[in-house]
Structure formats: structure tokens, C-alpha cells
């Protein structure tokens, strides 16, 4: 999921870390433009929050489905392709 997006945008995503669904990405730039764009592309709430200045943390609900995870990854990838 996020590792694949990191491989596609290594100039933007420095690191993907975490375990299971509790995961964060470390960016090479400030995180606010990315989290704002994710909120604008996400009418139901992706649960992305900037943590510190260069990190985005994702905390989806434990009952999230595979289809919802795939949708969320699509939103994240779309944002990184546009910014």
C-alpha cells in the first residue's frame, strides 16, 4: 500500500513507518498541504492528521474493509500525484 506509493514518489515520501493500521509517513516537505488536499478529496474522512511538521499519521477504524483501504490508498496516491 503506502510502501508502493513511497516507491512511486521517493522525492516526496522519505519513510513509511508503523505497524498494522497504525502507520505514518515522513515527508521531505511540510505535511499541511498534503493533509488539506486529502481532506478536500475525502468526503467521508480518511483520518489523516499531520504529526509534527513533516509527518502524516493515519489511524483508520479497526473495522475498515479492504475495499475502504484500497479507496483510501487511491486518495493518498491522487494527492501525491497532484502536489
DAMONOR-V885564 format. One record per residue. RES is the residue in three letters. SS is DSSP state (a for helix, b for strand, c for the rest). PHI is phi in whole degrees, 0 to 359 (none if undefined). NEAR is the number of other ideal C-beta (glycine too) atoms within 8 Angstrom. Layout:
# DAMONOR-V885564
RES_SS_PHI_NEAR, RES_SS_PHI_NEAR
This chain:
# DAMONOR-V885564
UNK_c_none_6, UNK_a_291_11, UNK_a_297_7, UNK_a_295_7, UNK_a_294_13, UNK_a_299_12, UNK_a_296_7, UNK_a_282_8, UNK_c_232_10, UNK_c_294_7, UNK_c_284_4, UNK_c_249_9, UNK_b_252_14, UNK_b_281_7, UNK_b_205_7, UNK_b_245_11, UNK_b_218_7, UNK_b_133_7, UNK_b_216_4, UNK_c_63_5, UNK_c_273_8, UNK_b_272_7, UNK_b_220_12, UNK_b_220_11, UNK_b_239_14, UNK_b_259_10, UNK_b_256_13, UNK_c_272_7, UNK_c_224_7, UNK_c_298_7, UNK_c_277_14, UNK_a_305_7, UNK_a_301_9, UNK_a_288_13, UNK_a_293_12, UNK_a_296_8, UNK_a_295_11, UNK_a_296_14, UNK_a_297_9, UNK_a_291_6, UNK_c_264_8, UNK_c_227_11, UNK_c_291_3, UNK_c_256_4, UNK_c_98_5, UNK_c_275_12, UNK_c_62_8, UNK_b_255_12, UNK_b_223_8, UNK_b_289_12, UNK_b_235_8, UNK_c_65_6, UNK_c_271_6, UNK_c_237_10, UNK_b_234_12, UNK_b_236_14, UNK_b_252_10, UNK_b_243_13, UNK_b_225_7, UNK_c_287_11, UNK_c_295_5, UNK_c_295_5, UNK_c_264_4, UNK_c_297_9, UNK_c_268_6, UNK_a_299_5, UNK_a_298_6, UNK_a_294_9, UNK_a_296_11, UNK_a_297_8, UNK_a_298_8, UNK_a_299_13, UNK_a_298_11, UNK_a_297_8, UNK_a_296_12, UNK_a_299_13, UNK_a_297_10, UNK_a_301_9, UNK_a_298_12, UNK_a_292_13, UNK_a_285_6, UNK_a_266_6, UNK_c_258_7
